[in-house]
Amino acid sequence: MRLRLSHKKREWLTAVLFLAPNMTGFLIFTSLPVIAALALSATKWDMLTQPRFVGLDNFIKLLGFHQTEDGLVANDPLFWKFLFNTMFFMLAIPFSMLGSLVLAMGMNQKLRGVVGYRTIFFISSICPGVAICILWRWMFHTDFGLINNYIAAVGNAFGFEWRGPGWLTDPAWAKPALMMMGFWVAVGGTNMILYLAALQGIPQSLYEAASIDGAGAWQKFRKITIPMVSPTTFFIGIMSIIAGFQGGFMAAYVMTKGGPNGATTTLGYYIYQNAWQWLKMGYASAVAWVLFLLILIVTLISWKYGGRRVEY
């Protein structure tokens, strides 16, 4: 006798079969390492000897403060410095999102060869990250870099002896340099494609009706474009925040090694340093879990309050 399943059960079974490979990979390659990191965060382990249970000592050292003659001092001042670096780099997110929207609006016009332009702008997101970092490291070179050569050429044209800064060697310029590179990568990448898809989904009748009512370009942008792409903006914002907390490792490792003087070290790179340079696996796991909790809290807050401004 053939076993007959209801329509809902067949749909449920089909969904389970499609999700099973991804869920299996998630359980094996994501969940288990996360749980292992939580267990290691309560130990002191250098990978050469047996792990020693220390309870919450790693978290107390990481997040705690102690009293001195000068007042409260962080137990691990490097963590707070690198947390500041991580959040400072994220200041570029609104500018890159605005740049992606403006670029998508340009790529949404009926131009000759617009498909080629879209491809050119999207190339930055498919190029290997290490290659991009090496390219920009050469461009930021103090003496032979393309950027400083242009600065010197402009200065000579106006009769001045201008010399560009030490982009990757001066603590005051290292962060802006990496933010410039991140802006270049983000503007024409996936965010542009997402905004382009959102723009193409806006009914043209809205713009036609606005034109009949006498609305100008700015009014159309503010009253139609921005509200209609708000779900995409919200999604890009959330994903950018998550990526911002997790990012910074590749650029720091390839371009600056976290310097100068820790100016470009992010929490991601700090985890790497503790785990693989200083062999403090337990402490690195504690930093990773604090980073995870920070991302979770910020994401939940953004989802709760940012979603109210989204128009569906």
PyMOL commands that set and color helices and strands:
alter all, ss='L'
color gray80, all
select helices_A, chain A and resi 7-40+57-63+77-107+114-126+129-139+146-157+171-187+190-200+204-212+217-228+230-246+249-256+267-277+281-309
alter helices_A, ss='H'
color red, helices_A
select strands_A, chain A and resi 43-44+52-53+65-68+71-74
alter strands_A, ss='S'
color yellow, strands_A
deselect
rebuild
show_as cartoon
